[in-house]
Amino acid sequence: MHPFRLCSLVALVSLSLLLVSCGPTRTQDRVDDPEIGLLDTIERNMEIAVTQYKLLRDSLPADRFPKTYYADRNELETSGSGWWVSGFYPGTLLMLYQETGDEEMLAEAKRIMQVLEKEKNNTSTHDLGFMMYDSFGELYEMNPDEETKQILLKSAESLATRFEPTVGAIKSWDSDQGDYLVIIDNMMNLELLYWASRETGDPKYAEIANTHANTTMANHFRPDNSSYHVLNYNKDTGAVQEKKTAQGYADDSAWSRGQAWGLYGYTATYRDTKDEKYLEQARKIADFILSNPNLPEDRIPYWDYDAPDIPNAMRDASAAAIMASAFLELSEYVEGDEANRYVTTAETILRTLSGDDYLAETGTNGGFLLKHSVGHIPQNSEVDVPLTYADFYFVEAMQRYKQMH
């Protein structure tokens, strides 16, 4: 994730010079003319995002993190620093600072990261990659200082405590019943461990990440290369006891964000290891997604590829944003028609998400950028709302697209 984001002008002497070089010059006026190029659209979106995130900042309690917004009751839902989405808000702010040079984005990111820092000691969650690497990892890329490095290393150490060698995987959710639950989402937290091994020279972190990726690849995927959401292992033997869903339609259905997590996770794992089996797994997941007859032409997936009410099922902008970012990176590791297919898919997603159906009008949507994401339909939670991680991956995908062009 993070090495891919680096601007081609990173060799400049100072960050301020980089910002001057990379910053957009367009205004934030909405322009829906389809003839306008995607790069121009992205520049416009970045400026809209800055305006939106200032609104979001001004609505936040001092020690809280944005989750979603309910327009029908004008209610911003927030979380504490220990919730899994806490890293996305500062991470988005830092990317917007990189793209626009708006100092208020940097100041707010640093402020809220002071609240987040204590989670480096949190051993009760598998989501420290989301929480700490998408925030402090982004900051470390911009300014690799010792303080930030130590925060990240402690975070990696905390994440590593959740690894069980007998199972060969990092535990995702704790269970009062003694279950050892691992979700496909956990592939997204391995980048923190690979980073820690690179920084320290200690292979233990990367070995944990490799083992988790291998165990997930062996057990989480069906013959058609779709993935289950949740696996329950026997802690003492490592045997698989259950294959099921939590947020998808059914145990044997393909929850769309889960497929996106797998695509992104194995793409990033290949980048960190250069092991061809991870690239091949990412390509298999990509083929499942792109050949699925229920993937709409605009490439914004239904919340589950097997939802019973397709074509009237709800779409999930968050899954689309994750896919766009992953497809752009994956295109860099393949060639020819395959690479073009991935880039074209990402372009279609970015154009769709930039239209009126998904991109919020300035001053609306509680300050979030994207509309129409789906969190957890089975629990009727965060349904058809903006989500902080949808914005994060949308901004990341746009940043990646700019870097490629």
C-alpha positions as a Markdown table, in Angstrom:
| # | Residue | x | y | z |
|---|---|---|---|---|
| 1 | Met | 0.0 | 0.0 | 0.0 |
| 2 | His | 2.4 | 2.7 | 1.2 |
| 3 | Pro | 5.4 | 2.2 | -1.1 |
| 4 | Phe | 3.1 | 2.3 | -4.1 |
| 5 | Arg | 1.8 | 5.7 | -3.0 |
| 6 | Leu | 5.1 | 7.6 | -3.2 |
| 7 | Cys | 5.1 | 10.5 | -5.5 |
| 8 | Ser | 7.6 | 10.4 | -8.4 |
| 9 | Leu | 8.9 | 13.7 | -7.0 |
| 10 | Val | 9.9 | 12.3 | -3.7 |
| 11 | Ala | 13.5 | 13.0 | -4.3 |
| 12 | Leu | 12.9 | 16.7 | -4.0 |
| 13 | Val | 14.7 | 18.3 | -1.1 |
| 14 | Ser | 11.6 | 19.3 | 1.0 |
| 15 | Leu | 8.0 | 18.3 | 1.3 |
| 16 | Ser | 6.9 | 21.8 | 0.6 |
| 17 | Leu | 8.5 | 21.7 | -2.8 |
| 18 | Leu | 6.8 | 18.3 | -3.4 |
| 19 | Leu | 3.4 | 19.8 | -2.5 |
| 20 | Val | 3.9 | 22.7 | -4.8 |
| 21 | Ser | 4.8 | 20.4 | -7.7 |
| 22 | Cys | 2.0 | 17.9 | -7.1 |
| 23 | Gly | -0.8 | 20.1 | -5.9 |
| 24 | Pro | -3.8 | 20.7 | -8.1 |
| 25 | Thr | -4.7 | 24.1 | -9.6 |
| 26 | Arg | -8.4 | 23.4 | -10.4 |
| 27 | Thr | -11.2 | 24.8 | -8.4 |
| 28 | Gln | -13.7 | 22.6 | -6.6 |
| 29 | Asp | -16.6 | 23.4 | -8.9 |
| 30 | Arg | -18.5 | 20.3 | -9.7 |
| 31 | Val | -18.2 | 19.5 | -13.4 |
| 32 | Asp | -20.2 | 16.5 | -14.7 |
| 33 | Asp | -19.2 | 16.8 | -18.4 |
| 34 | Pro | -18.1 | 13.2 | -19.4 |
| 35 | Glu | -15.6 | 14.7 | -21.8 |
| 36 | Ile | -13.5 | 16.0 | -19.0 |
| 37 | Gly | -10.6 | 13.7 | -18.4 |
| 38 | Leu | -10.3 | 11.4 | -15.4 |
| 39 | Leu | -7.2 | 13.2 | -14.1 |
| 40 | Asp | -9.1 | 16.5 | -14.1 |
| 41 | Thr | -12.0 | 14.8 | -12.4 |
| 42 | Ile | -9.6 | 13.5 | -9.7 |
| 43 | Glu | -8.1 | 16.9 | -9.1 |
| 44 | Arg | -11.6 | 18.3 | -8.6 |
| 45 | Asn | -12.5 | 15.4 | -6.3 |
| 46 | Met | -9.5 | 16.1 | -4.1 |
| 47 | Glu | -10.5 | 19.7 | -3.6 |
| 48 | Ile | -14.1 | 18.6 | -2.8 |
| 49 | Ala | -12.7 | 16.1 | -0.4 |
| 50 | Val | -10.7 | 18.8 | 1.4 |
| 51 | Thr | -13.8 | 21.0 | 1.8 |
| 52 | Gln | -15.8 | 18.0 | 3.0 |
| 53 | Tyr | -13.2 | 16.9 | 5.5 |
| 54 | Lys | -13.0 | 20.3 | 7.0 |
| 55 | Leu | -16.8 | 20.0 | 7.6 |
| 56 | Leu | -16.3 | 16.6 | 9.1 |
| 57 | Arg | -13.5 | 17.8 | 11.3 |
| 58 | Asp | -15.6 | 20.6 | 12.7 |
| 59 | Ser | -18.4 | 18.1 | 13.5 |
| 60 | Leu | -16.1 | 15.7 | 15.5 |
| 61 | Pro | -15.8 | 15.6 | 19.3 |
| 62 | Ala | -12.2 | 16.1 | 20.2 |
| 63 | Asp | -11.4 | 12.4 | 21.0 |
| 64 | Arg | -13.7 | 10.7 | 18.5 |
| 65 | Phe | -13.2 | 9.2 | 15.1 |
| 66 | Pro | -15.8 | 9.3 | 12.2 |
| 67 | Lys | -17.6 | 6.1 | 11.3 |
| 68 | Thr | -20.7 | 7.1 | 9.3 |
| 69 | Tyr | -23.4 | 9.7 | 8.9 |
| 70 | Tyr | -27.2 | 9.2 | 8.9 |
| 71 | Ala | -28.8 | 11.9 | 6.7 |
| 72 | Asp | -32.3 | 11.2 | 7.8 |
| 73 | Arg | -31.6 | 12.3 | 11.3 |
| 74 | Asn | -28.5 | 14.5 | 10.6 |
| 75 | Glu | -26.4 | 12.3 | 12.9 |
| 76 | Leu | -22.7 | 11.7 | 12.8 |
| 77 | Glu | -21.7 | 8.3 | 14.2 |
| 78 | Thr | -18.3 | 8.2 | 15.7 |
| 79 | Ser | -16.0 | 5.7 | 17.6 |
| 80 | Gly | -13.2 | 5.6 | 20.0 |
| 81 | Ser | -9.7 | 5.0 | 19.0 |
| 82 | Gly | -10.0 | 1.3 | 19.7 |
| 83 | Trp | -12.5 | 0.7 | 16.9 |
| 84 | Trp | -11.1 | -0.9 | 13.7 |
| 85 | Val | -11.9 | 2.1 | 11.5 |
| 86 | Ser | -9.9 | 4.7 | 13.5 |
| 87 | Gly | -6.9 | 4.9 | 11.2 |
| 88 | Phe | -8.8 | 5.7 | 8.1 |
| 89 | Tyr | -9.7 | 9.3 | 9.0 |
| 90 | Pro | -6.1 | 10.4 | 9.7 |
| 91 | Gly | -4.9 | 8.4 | 6.7 |
| 92 | Thr | -7.3 | 10.2 | 4.4 |
| 93 | Leu | -6.3 | 13.5 | 5.8 |
| 94 | Leu | -2.6 | 12.8 | 5.2 |
| 95 | Met | -3.3 | 11.7 | 1.6 |
| 96 | Leu | -5.3 | 14.9 | 1.0 |
| 97 | Tyr | -2.4 | 16.9 | 2.4 |
| 98 | Gln | 0.0 | 15.2 | 0.0 |
| 99 | Glu | -2.3 | 15.9 | -2.9 |
| 100 | Thr | -3.4 | 19.5 | -2.2 |
| 101 | Gly | -0.9 | 20.9 | 0.3 |
| 102 | Asp | -3.7 | 22.1 | 2.6 |
| 103 | Glu | -2.0 | 22.5 | 6.0 |
| 104 | Glu | -5.3 | 22.1 | 7.8 |
| 105 | Met | -5.4 | 18.5 | 6.7 |
| 106 | Leu | -1.9 | 17.8 | 8.2 |
| 107 | Ala | -2.7 | 19.6 | 11.4 |
| 108 | Glu | -5.9 | 17.7 | 11.9 |
| 109 | Ala | -4.2 | 14.4 | 11.1 |
| 110 | Lys | -1.5 | 15.0 | 13.7 |
| 111 | Arg | -4.1 | 16.1 | 16.3 |
| 112 | Ile | -6.2 | 13.0 | 16.0 |
| 113 | Met | -3.2 | 10.7 | 15.8 |
| 114 | Gln | -2.3 | 11.8 | 19.3 |
| 115 | Val | -5.6 | 10.3 | 20.4 |
| 116 | Leu | -4.9 | 7.1 | 18.3 |
| 117 | Glu | -1.3 | 6.5 | 19.4 |
| 118 | Lys | -2.2 | 4.5 | 22.5 |
| 119 | Glu | -3.6 | 1.7 | 20.4 |
| 120 | Lys | 0.0 | 0.6 | 19.6 |
| 121 | Asn | -0.4 | -1.4 | 22.8 |
| 122 | Asn | -3.7 | -2.9 | 21.9 |
| 123 | Thr | -3.4 | -6.7 | 21.7 |
| 124 | Ser | -7.2 | -7.3 | 21.7 |
| 125 | Thr | -7.6 | -6.6 | 17.9 |
| 126 | His | -6.2 | -7.9 | 14.7 |
| 127 | Asp | -6.9 | -4.6 | 13.0 |
| 128 | Leu | -3.7 | -2.7 | 13.9 |
| 129 | Gly | -2.8 | -2.6 | 10.3 |
| 130 | Phe | -5.9 | -0.7 | 9.4 |
| 131 | Met | -5.6 | 1.4 | 12.6 |
| 132 | Met | -1.9 | 2.2 | 12.8 |
| 133 | Tyr | -0.3 | 1.5 | 9.4 |
| 134 | Asp | -2.9 | 3.4 | 7.4 |
| 135 | Ser | -2.2 | 6.4 | 9.7 |
| 136 | Phe | 1.2 | 6.3 | 11.3 |
| 137 | Gly | 2.6 | 4.4 | 8.3 |
| 138 | Glu | 1.4 | 7.1 | 6.0 |
| 139 | Leu | 3.0 | 9.7 | 8.2 |
| 140 | Tyr | 6.3 | 7.7 | 8.4 |
| 141 | Glu | 6.5 | 7.8 | 4.6 |
| 142 | Met | 6.2 | 11.5 | 4.6 |
| 143 | Asn | 8.6 | 12.1 | 7.5 |
| 144 | Pro | 10.5 | 8.9 | 8.6 |
| 145 | Asp | 11.3 | 10.0 | 12.2 |
| 146 | Glu | 12.2 | 7.7 | 15.1 |
| 147 | Glu | 9.2 | 8.5 | 17.2 |
| 148 | Thr | 6.8 | 7.4 | 14.4 |
| 149 | Lys | 8.9 | 4.3 | 13.7 |
| 150 | Gln | 8.7 | 3.2 | 17.3 |
| 151 | Ile | 4.9 | 3.6 | 17.4 |
| 152 | Leu | 4.7 | 1.4 | 14.3 |
| 153 | Leu | 7.1 | -1.2 | 15.7 |
| 154 | Lys | 5.2 | -1.5 | 18.9 |
| 155 | Ser | 2.0 | -1.9 | 16.9 |
| 156 | Ala | 3.5 | -4.7 | 15.0 |
| 157 | Glu | 4.6 | -6.4 | 18.2 |
| 158 | Ser | 1.1 | -6.1 | 19.6 |
| 159 | Leu | -0.4 | -7.6 | 16.4 |
| 160 | Ala | 2.1 | -10.5 | 16.4 |
| 161 | Thr | 0.8 | -11.6 | 19.8 |
| 162 | Arg | -2.4 | -12.7 | 18.2 |
| 163 | Phe | -0.6 | -15.3 | 16.0 |
| 164 | Glu | -1.1 | -19.0 | 17.0 |
| 165 | Pro | 1.5 | -21.3 | 15.4 |
| 166 | Thr | -0.7 | -24.4 | 15.7 |
| 167 | Val | -3.4 | -22.7 | 13.6 |
| 168 | Gly | -0.9 | -20.8 | 11.4 |
| 169 | Ala | -3.0 | -17.6 | 11.5 |
| 170 | Ile | -3.6 | -14.4 | 13.4 |
| 171 | Lys | -6.8 | -14.6 | 15.4 |
| 172 | Ser | -9.3 | -12.0 | 14.2 |
| 173 | Trp | -12.1 | -12.0 | 16.8 |
| 174 | Asp | -11.9 | -13.2 | 20.4 |
| 175 | Ser | -14.6 | -15.7 | 21.4 |
| 176 | Asp | -16.2 | -16.6 | 24.7 |
| 177 | Gln | -16.8 | -20.0 | 23.3 |
| 178 | Gly | -13.2 | -20.7 | 22.6 |
| 179 | Asp | -13.5 | -20.4 | 18.9 |
| 180 | Tyr | -10.5 | -19.4 | 16.9 |
| 181 | Leu | -12.0 | -17.0 | 14.3 |
| 182 | Val | -10.1 | -15.7 | 11.3 |
| 183 | Ile | -11.8 | -13.4 | 8.7 |
| 184 | Ile | -10.6 | -12.6 | 5.1 |
| 185 | Asp | -10.3 | -9.0 | 6.2 |
| 186 | Asn | -7.2 | -9.9 | 8.2 |
| 187 | Met | -5.2 | -10.1 | 5.0 |
| 188 | Met | -5.2 | -6.3 | 5.1 |
| 189 | Asn | -3.2 | -6.1 | 8.3 |
| 190 | Leu | -0.1 | -8.0 | 7.1 |
| 191 | Glu | 1.5 | -5.0 | 5.6 |
| 192 | Leu | 2.4 | -3.7 | 9.0 |
| 193 | Leu | 4.3 | -6.9 | 9.8 |
| 194 | Tyr | 6.2 | -6.9 | 6.5 |
| 195 | Trp | 7.2 | -3.3 | 7.2 |
| 196 | Ala | 8.4 | -4.2 | 10.7 |
| 197 | Ser | 10.7 | -6.9 | 9.3 |
| 198 | Arg | 12.1 | -4.6 | 6.7 |
| 199 | Glu | 12.8 | -1.9 | 9.3 |
| 200 | Thr | 14.3 | -4.1 | 12.0 |
| 201 | Gly | 15.9 | -6.9 | 9.9 |
| 202 | Asp | 14.0 | -9.4 | 12.1 |
| 203 | Pro | 12.3 | -12.0 | 10.0 |
| 204 | Lys | 9.8 | -13.0 | 12.6 |
| 205 | Tyr | 7.2 | -10.5 | 11.6 |
| 206 | Ala | 7.3 | -11.5 | 7.9 |
| 207 | Glu | 7.3 | -15.1 | 8.8 |
| 208 | Ile | 4.0 | -14.6 | 10.7 |
| 209 | Ala | 2.6 | -12.7 | 7.8 |
| 210 | Asn | 3.6 | -15.4 | 5.3 |
| 211 | Thr | 2.2 | -18.2 | 7.4 |
| 212 | His | -1.1 | -16.3 | 7.8 |
| 213 | Ala | -1.3 | -15.7 | 4.1 |
| 214 | Asn | -0.6 | -19.3 | 3.3 |
| 215 | Thr | -3.1 | -20.6 | 5.8 |
| 216 | Thr | -5.8 | -18.2 | 4.4 |
| 217 | Met | -5.0 | -19.2 | 0.9 |
| 218 | Ala | -5.3 | -22.9 | 1.7 |
| 219 | Asn | -8.6 | -22.7 | 3.6 |
| 220 | His | -10.6 | -19.6 | 2.9 |
| 221 | Phe | -11.1 | -20.0 | -0.9 |
| 222 | Arg | -13.6 | -22.0 | -2.8 |
| 223 | Pro | -12.9 | -23.8 | -6.2 |
| 224 | Asp | -14.3 | -20.7 | -8.0 |
| 225 | Asn | -11.7 | -18.5 | -6.1 |
| 226 | Ser | -14.4 | -16.7 | -4.1 |
| 227 | Ser | -13.7 | -16.6 | -0.4 |
| 228 | Tyr | -15.6 | -17.4 | 2.8 |
| 229 | His | -15.8 | -14.5 | 5.2 |
| 230 | Val | -15.1 | -16.3 | 8.5 |
| 231 | Leu | -13.3 | -19.5 | 9.3 |
| 232 | Asn | -13.4 | -21.1 | 12.8 |
| 233 | Tyr | -10.3 | -23.2 | 13.6 |
| 234 | Asn | -9.6 | -25.6 | 16.4 |
| 235 | Lys | -6.9 | -23.9 | 18.4 |
| 236 | Asp | -5.3 | -27.1 | 19.6 |
| 237 | Thr | -5.1 | -28.9 | 16.2 |
| 238 | Gly | -5.4 | -26.2 | 13.6 |
| 239 | Ala | -8.3 | -28.1 | 11.9 |
| 240 | Val | -11.0 | -26.1 | 10.2 |
| 241 | Gln | -14.3 | -26.4 | 12.2 |
| 242 | Glu | -16.6 | -24.0 | 10.3 |
| 243 | Lys | -16.7 | -22.0 | 7.2 |
| 244 | Lys | -19.3 | -19.2 | 7.4 |
| 245 | Thr | -20.2 | -15.6 | 7.0 |
| 246 | Ala | -20.9 | -12.7 | 9.3 |
| 247 | Gln | -21.6 | -9.8 | 7.0 |
| 248 | Gly | -22.5 | -11.6 | 3.8 |
| 249 | Tyr | -25.8 | -13.0 | 2.6 |
| 250 | Ala | -25.1 | -16.6 | 3.4 |
| 251 | Asp | -22.3 | -18.9 | 4.5 |
| 252 | Asp | -21.7 | -20.0 | 0.9 |
| 253 | Ser | -22.2 | -16.6 | -0.8 |
| 254 | Ala | -19.5 | -14.1 | -2.0 |
| 255 | Trp | -19.7 | -11.0 | 0.2 |
| 256 | Ser | -18.4 | -8.3 | -2.1 |
| 257 | Arg | -16.2 | -6.4 | 0.4 |
| 258 | Gly | -14.7 | -9.7 | 1.4 |
| 259 | Gln | -13.7 | -10.4 | -2.2 |
| 260 | Ala | -12.2 | -6.9 | -2.3 |
| 261 | Trp | -10.2 | -7.5 | 0.9 |
| 262 | Gly | -8.8 | -10.7 | -0.6 |
| 263 | Leu | -7.8 | -9.0 | -3.9 |
| 264 | Tyr | -6.1 | -6.1 | -2.1 |
| 265 | Gly | -4.5 | -8.3 | 0.5 |
| 266 | Tyr | -2.8 | -10.7 | -1.8 |
| 267 | Thr | -1.8 | -8.0 | -4.2 |
| 268 | Ala | 0.0 | -6.2 | -1.3 |
| 269 | Thr | 1.4 | -9.5 | 0.0 |
| 270 | Tyr | 3.0 | -10.1 | -3.4 |
| 271 | Arg | 4.5 | -6.6 | -3.4 |
| 272 | Asp | 6.0 | -7.2 | 0.0 |
| 273 | Thr | 7.3 | -10.7 | -0.8 |
| 274 | Lys | 7.7 | -11.0 | -4.5 |
| 275 | Asp | 6.4 | -14.6 | -4.1 |
| 276 | Glu | 4.6 | -15.6 | -7.3 |
| 277 | Lys | 2.0 | -17.7 | -5.5 |
| 278 | Tyr | 0.5 | -14.6 | -3.9 |
| 279 | Leu | 0.4 | -12.8 | -7.3 |
| 280 | Glu | -1.4 | -15.8 | -8.7 |
| 281 | Gln | -3.9 | -15.8 | -5.9 |
| 282 | Ala | -4.6 | -12.1 | -6.5 |
| 283 | Arg | -5.1 | -12.8 | -10.2 |
| 284 | Lys | -7.5 | -15.7 | -9.4 |
| 285 | Ile | -9.6 | -13.4 | -7.2 |
| 286 | Ala | -9.6 | -10.7 | -9.9 |
| 287 | Asp | -10.9 | -13.2 | -12.4 |
| 288 | Phe | -13.7 | -14.3 | -10.1 |
| 289 | Ile | -14.7 | -10.7 | -9.7 |
| 290 | Leu | -14.4 | -9.6 | -13.3 |
| 291 | Ser | -16.0 | -12.7 | -14.8 |
| 292 | Asn | -18.9 | -12.7 | -12.3 |
| 293 | Pro | -22.2 | -12.4 | -14.2 |
| 294 | Asn | -23.6 | -10.3 | -11.3 |
| 295 | Leu | -20.9 | -7.6 | -11.5 |
| 296 | Pro | -22.7 | -4.5 | -12.9 |
| 297 | Glu | -21.3 | -2.7 | -16.0 |
| 298 | Asp | -20.4 | 0.3 | -13.9 |
| 299 | Arg | -18.3 | -2.0 | -11.7 |
| 300 | Ile | -19.9 | -1.0 | -8.4 |
| 301 | Pro | -20.7 | -4.4 | -7.0 |
| 302 | Tyr | -23.8 | -5.4 | -5.2 |
| 303 | Trp | -23.2 | -5.9 | -1.5 |
| 304 | Asp | -23.0 | -9.6 | -2.1 |
| 305 | Tyr | -22.5 | -11.3 | -5.5 |
| 306 | Asp | -25.2 | -13.8 | -4.5 |
| 307 | Ala | -27.7 | -11.4 | -3.0 |
| 308 | Pro | -31.2 | -12.8 | -3.8 |
| 309 | Asp | -32.7 | -9.5 | -4.9 |
| 310 | Ile | -30.2 | -8.7 | -7.7 |
| 311 | Pro | -30.6 | -6.5 | -9.7 |
| 312 | Asn | -32.4 | -4.5 | -7.0 |
| 313 | Ala | -29.9 | -5.4 | -4.3 |
| 314 | Met | -28.0 | -2.6 | -2.7 |
| 315 | Arg | -24.6 | -1.5 | -4.1 |
| 316 | Asp | -21.5 | -1.1 | -2.0 |
| 317 | Ala | -19.3 | 1.9 | -2.8 |
| 318 | Ser | -16.7 | 0.8 | -0.2 |
| 319 | Ala | -16.1 | -2.5 | -2.0 |
| 320 | Ala | -15.8 | -0.7 | -5.3 |
| 321 | Ala | -13.2 | 1.8 | -3.9 |
| 322 | Ile | -11.1 | -1.0 | -2.4 |
| 323 | Met | -11.3 | -2.9 | -5.7 |
| 324 | Ala | -10.2 | 0.2 | -7.7 |
| 325 | Ser | -7.1 | 0.7 | -5.6 |
| 326 | Ala | -6.2 | -3.0 | -5.7 |
| 327 | Phe | -6.7 | -3.3 | -9.4 |
| 328 | Leu | -4.4 | -0.3 | -10.1 |
| 329 | Glu | -1.6 | -1.8 | -8.1 |
| 330 | Leu | -2.2 | -5.3 | -9.5 |
| 331 | Ser | -1.9 | -3.9 | -13.0 |
| 332 | Glu | 1.7 | -3.0 | -12.3 |
| 333 | Tyr | 2.6 | -6.6 | -11.7 |
| 334 | Val | 1.2 | -8.1 | -14.9 |
| 335 | Glu | 1.4 | -7.2 | -18.6 |
| 336 | Gly | -0.6 | -6.7 | -21.8 |
| 337 | Asp | -4.3 | -7.3 | -22.0 |
| 338 | Glu | -4.5 | -8.4 | -18.3 |
| 339 | Ala | -2.9 | -5.2 | -17.1 |
| 340 | Asn | -5.2 | -3.1 | -19.4 |
| 341 | Arg | -8.2 | -5.0 | -18.0 |
| 342 | Tyr | -7.4 | -4.1 | -14.5 |
| 343 | Val | -6.7 | -0.4 | -15.3 |
| 344 | Thr | -9.9 | -0.1 | -17.3 |
| 345 | Thr | -11.9 | -1.6 | -14.4 |
| 346 | Ala | -10.4 | 0.9 | -12.0 |
| 347 | Glu | -11.0 | 3.8 | -14.3 |
| 348 | Thr | -14.7 | 2.7 | -14.7 |
| 349 | Ile | -15.0 | 2.6 | -10.9 |
| 350 | Leu | -13.4 | 5.9 | -10.4 |
| 351 | Arg | -15.6 | 7.6 | -13.0 |
| 352 | Thr | -18.7 | 6.0 | -11.6 |
| 353 | Leu | -17.8 | 7.0 | -8.0 |
| 354 | Ser | -17.1 | 10.6 | -9.2 |
| 355 | Gly | -20.6 | 11.0 | -10.6 |
| 356 | Asp | -23.7 | 12.4 | -8.8 |
| 357 | Asp | -24.9 | 9.0 | -7.8 |
| 358 | Tyr | -22.0 | 8.4 | -5.4 |
| 359 | Leu | -20.0 | 11.6 | -4.9 |
| 360 | Ala | -21.5 | 13.9 | -2.3 |
| 361 | Glu | -22.4 | 17.5 | -3.0 |
| 362 | Thr | -20.2 | 19.9 | -1.1 |
| 363 | Gly | -21.6 | 20.6 | 2.3 |
| 364 | Thr | -23.7 | 17.4 | 2.5 |
| 365 | Asn | -23.3 | 13.8 | 3.6 |
| 366 | Gly | -22.0 | 14.8 | 7.0 |
| 367 | Gly | -18.6 | 15.7 | 5.5 |
| 368 | Phe | -17.9 | 12.3 | 4.0 |
| 369 | Leu | -17.0 | 12.1 | 0.3 |
| 370 | Leu | -18.8 | 9.0 | -0.9 |
| 371 | Lys | -22.4 | 7.9 | -0.5 |
| 372 | His | -24.0 | 4.5 | -0.7 |
| 373 | Ser | -21.8 | 2.1 | 1.1 |
| 374 | Val | -22.9 | -1.0 | 3.1 |
| 375 | Gly | -21.5 | -2.1 | 6.4 |
| 376 | His | -23.4 | -5.0 | 7.8 |
| 377 | Ile | -26.8 | -5.8 | 6.3 |
| 378 | Pro | -27.5 | -9.0 | 8.3 |
| 379 | Gln | -27.3 | -6.8 | 11.5 |
| 380 | Asn | -29.0 | -3.9 | 9.8 |
| 381 | Ser | -26.0 | -1.8 | 10.6 |
| 382 | Glu | -24.5 | 1.0 | 8.4 |
| 383 | Val | -26.7 | 0.2 | 5.5 |
| 384 | Asp | -26.7 | 2.6 | 2.5 |
| 385 | Val | -24.5 | 5.3 | 4.2 |
| 386 | Pro | -21.1 | 6.9 | 3.9 |
| 387 | Leu | -18.3 | 5.0 | 5.5 |
| 388 | Thr | -14.9 | 6.3 | 6.5 |
| 389 | Tyr | -13.0 | 3.4 | 4.8 |
| 390 | Ala | -14.9 | 4.0 | 1.5 |
| 391 | Asp | -13.4 | 7.5 | 1.5 |
| 392 | Phe | -10.0 | 6.3 | 2.4 |
| 393 | Tyr | -9.7 | 3.7 | -0.4 |
| 394 | Phe | -11.3 | 6.1 | -2.9 |
| 395 | Val | -8.8 | 8.8 | -2.2 |
| 396 | Glu | -6.0 | 6.2 | -2.3 |
| 397 | Ala | -7.2 | 4.9 | -5.6 |
| 398 | Met | -7.3 | 8.4 | -7.1 |
| 399 | Gln | -3.8 | 9.1 | -5.7 |
| 400 | Arg | -2.5 | 5.9 | -7.3 |
| 401 | Tyr | -4.1 | 6.7 | -10.6 |
| 402 | Lys | -2.3 | 10.1 | -10.6 |
| 403 | Gln | 1.0 | 8.5 | -9.8 |
| 404 | Met | 0.6 | 6.1 | -12.7 |
| 405 | His | -0.1 | 8.9 | -15.1 |
